Amino acid sequence: MDNSLLLEQLKKIDGLQLNPHKKSDLVNGECTTRNSSSRRKNVIGDINPNGRSFSLYKDGRWQSRKRLGIQTTDQVIDWVLKDMEHLKSKTSVK
């Protein structure tokens, strides 16, 4: 899976903003439609535009796509959309 193609697909998702890291070439995907009480804003992180690596959020921590068994761009897009829905509906815990 080529990350340059993945980034092109991610740009098409409404409510997802791609933000470059300040000190590297990596990119994060921020959910702009998240619930304001949610502490987490990124749904995909550390995307290397020239490589194949990135991280996704699962069970309270960031994990590599390989560890999650993700092989295709469609699987990544589905994961990101589900995580965005989760962040939209998440209520604050006090």
Buried (B, 14 or more C-beta within 10 A) or exposed (E): BEBEEBBEEBEEBEBBBBEEEEEEEBBBBBBEEBEEEBEBBBBBBBBBBEEEEBBBBEEEEEEEBEEBEBEEBEBBBEBBBEBBBBBEEBEEEE
